[in-house]
Amino acid sequence: MNIFRYIAKDSNGRDISATMEAENEKEVVLALRKKGLIILSVMEESRGDSVVRKTRRKVKGPELVVFSRQLATMVDAGLPLIQALDTLAEQAESPALQMVLRDVVKSIEEGASFSEALGGHPKVFSSLFVNMSRAGEASGTLAEILERVAGYMEASLALKRKVKSAMIYPVIVSSMAVIITTVLLVKVIPVFGKIYDSFGAALPTPTQMLLNFSGMLRAYFPFIVGALVAGIFLLRKYIKTDGGRMRFDRLKLTLPIFGPIFRKVAVSRFSRTLSVLVKSGVPILSALEIVAKTAGNKLVEKAVNDAMEQIKQGENIAQPLAASEVFPPMVTKMIAVGEESGKLEVMLSKIADFYDSQVDAAVNGLTSMIEPLLIAFLGIVVGGIVICMFLPIFRLSTVVQM
């Protein structure tokens, strides 16, 4: 007997995660269906673990985009699903993706559906991917759904690249400023200090203060580095807690320069994800649950979860989202119009496109604004150090006579 771990939902919509002994996946699926459970994923523990251990690599987003498009083309052309997956496994350049696809084929051959086989690899295929595939299987539009998934992932990856491009430049320049300043304080300034000590005279106040700071930094440098490393480690541990993550995500949205960008990215991701799921035929509560899990921000996740509770009591989507104060009024009003007109997915798609363009404009503006500010900061810091160290030389004649 093999041990299988499954995730399912009961009739009340509650998640159930447990293990079951069975000969194969098909037996587990049949047993769970007899209990009236909605199956989200079934995975043989030993086999799933071996795949992870052997690959030790994640399947990258662009690889999943190509896989989705190729599979959509093959299914649309009438190729049997298992044959299409076998072909893609053979031509996959990534060893990780190749092993996962072969495992998916094996699961399907044992009686699992395509979406259930994908659900056995949650680290590769997200809940959005799995649920959209399930909707595609149920409606007979798997090829169209896979194409839609690929488009969604492409848009998400493009959005991530925009945000990274906004962060990389200031981080690099700031890091260079810190490194240059540290080298000057630890290595260069002490050399000047020894030279000035030989004069035997009082130094200008700015120079003396800089030398004192340099001496303190050299004396406590290992402790300062250790404290910084420990602080970063503890901060990362704290952020991984629920309360820490909530405070960190709230801080991200309230930052003076980057906060508006983070908020626009969160709104765009929410809108595009929900639009794609609703358009694909995923039930609204299941769609909102997936959106909450993939939001990437605890405040947005909480707002969506609160909205789900209100919807279960008969409310629409827009009202609880507006009450959360996470979403701008324009967004909630457009969602309300979409609900009333029966074109929610169209309205959500327009919101996502609008905020994508807003992120583009914000990133371009941020880059053009930060560049002169960082250069000015670097010039002031380094220039100030140089001036402080050369003040005694400017007054050399006075110092020598004393």
Residue pairs with C-beta under 8 A, 6 or more apart in sequence:
1 21
1 22
1 23
2 21
2 22
2 23
2 24
2 44
2 46
3 19
3 20
3 21
3 44
3 45
3 46
4 19
4 20
4 21
4 22
4 25
4 28
4 42
4 43
4 44
4 45
5 17
5 18
5 19
5 42
5 43
5 44
5 45
5 48
6 16
6 17
6 18
6 19
6 20
6 28
6 32
6 39
6 40
6 41
6 42
6 43
7 15
7 16
7 17
7 39
7 40
7 41
7 119
8 15
8 16
8 32
8 37
8 38
8 39
8 40
9 15
9 16
9 37
9 38
9 40
10 16
10 36
10 37
10 38
11 36
13 285
15 40
16 37
19 45
20 28
20 31
20 32
22 28
22 31
24 110
24 111
25 42
25 44
25 107
25 110
25 111
25 112
25 116
25 120
26 110
26 111
26 112
28 42
29 39
29 42
29 111
29 112
29 116
30 111
32 39
32 42
33 39
39 116
39 119
40 119
40 127
40 130
41 116
41 119
41 120
41 122
41 130
42 107
42 112
42 116
42 119
42 120
43 119
43 120
43 121
44 120
47 103
48 103
48 120
48 121
51 99
51 100
51 103
51 121
52 123
54 99
55 95
55 96
55 99
55 100
57 94
57 95
57 96
58 96
58 123
58 124
59 94
59 96
59 97
59 100
59 124
60 94
61 153
61 156
61 157
62 157
63 92
63 93
63 94
63 97
64 97
64 124
64 125
64 129
64 153
65 150
65 153
65 154
65 157
67 88
67 92
67 97
67 101
68 146
68 147
68 149
68 150
68 153
69 146
69 147
69 150
70 88
71 84
71 85
71 88
71 146
72 142
72 143
72 144
72 146
72 147
72 150
73 143
74 84
74 87
74 88
75 81
75 84
75 142
75 143
75 146
76 143
76 144
79 87
81 108
81 114
81 142
82 105
82 108
82 109
85 101
85 104
85 105
85 108
86 105
88 101
89 97
89 98
89 101
89 102
89 105
90 98
92 98
92 101
96 124
97 124
100 121
100 124
103 117
103 120
103 121
104 114
104 117
104 118
104 120
104 121
105 117
107 116
107 117
107 120
108 114
108 117
112 120
113 134
113 137
114 133
114 137
114 142
115 130
115 131
115 133
115 134
115 137
118 125
118 129
118 130
118 133
119 125
119 130
126 294
127 290
127 293
127 294
128 149
128 152
128 273
128 276
128 277
128 290
128 294
129 149
131 277
131 282
131 286
131 287
131 290
132 145
132 148
132 149
132 276
132 277
132 280
132 282
133 142
133 145
133 146
133 149
135 145
135 280
135 281
135 282
136 142
136 143
136 144
136 145
136 146
136 280
138 281
139 145
139 281
145 280
148 276
148 279
148 280
149 276
151 276
152 272
152 273
152 276
155 272
155 352
155 356
156 269
156 272
158 356
159 265
159 268
159 269
159 356
159 359
162 359
162 360
162 363
163 261
163 265
163 359
163 363
165 363
165 367
166 258
166 261
166 362
166 363
166 366
166 367
167 258
169 367
169 370
169 371
170 370
170 374
173 374
173 375
173 378
174 374
176 378
177 374
177 377
177 378
177 381
177 382
180 378
180 382
181 381
181 382
181 385
182 217
184 382
184 385
185 213
185 214
185 217
185 218
185 385
186 214
186 217
186 218
186 221
189 210
189 211
189 214
189 385
189 389
190 214
190 215
190 218
192 211
192 389
193 211
193 214
193 215
196 203
196 207
196 211
196 392
199 392
199 399
199 400
201 399
201 402
202 208
202 402
203 211
203 391
203 392
203 399
204 388
204 391
204 392
204 395
206 387
206 388
206 391
207 388
207 389
207 391
207 392
209 388
210 385
210 388
210 389
217 224
238 244
239 245
239 248
242 298
245 298
246 298
246 299
246 302
249 297
249 298
249 299
249 300
250 298
250 299
252 258
252 259
252 262
252 297
253 259
253 262
253 263
253 266
253 297
253 299
253 326
255 262
257 366
257 370
258 366
260 362
261 359
261 362
261 363
261 366
262 297
263 326
263 328
264 355
264 358
264 359
264 362
265 355
265 359
266 295
266 296
266 297
266 299
266 300
266 326
267 327
267 328
267 331
267 351
267 355
268 351
268 352
268 355
268 356
268 359
269 294
269 295
269 296
270 291
270 295
270 300
270 304
270 327
271 331
271 348
271 349
271 351
271 352
271 355
272 348
272 349
272 352
273 290
273 291
273 294
274 287
274 288
274 291
274 345
274 348
275 344
275 345
275 346
275 348
275 349
275 352
276 345
277 286
277 287
277 290
277 291
278 284
278 287
278 344
278 345
278 348
279 345
279 349
282 290
284 311
284 317
285 308
285 311
285 312
288 304
288 307
288 308
288 311
288 317
289 308
291 304
292 300
292 301
292 304
292 305
292 308
293 301
295 301
295 304
299 324
299 326
300 326
302 324
303 320
303 321
303 324
303 326
303 327
304 321
306 320
306 323
306 324
307 315
307 317
307 320
307 321
307 324
309 320
310 319
310 320
311 317
311 320
316 336
316 339
317 335
317 339
317 344
318 332
318 333
318 335
318 336
318 339
319 332
319 336
321 327
321 331
321 332
321 335
322 329
322 332
331 351
334 347
334 350
334 351
335 344
335 347
335 348
335 351
337 347
338 344
338 345
338 346
338 347
338 348
341 347
392 399
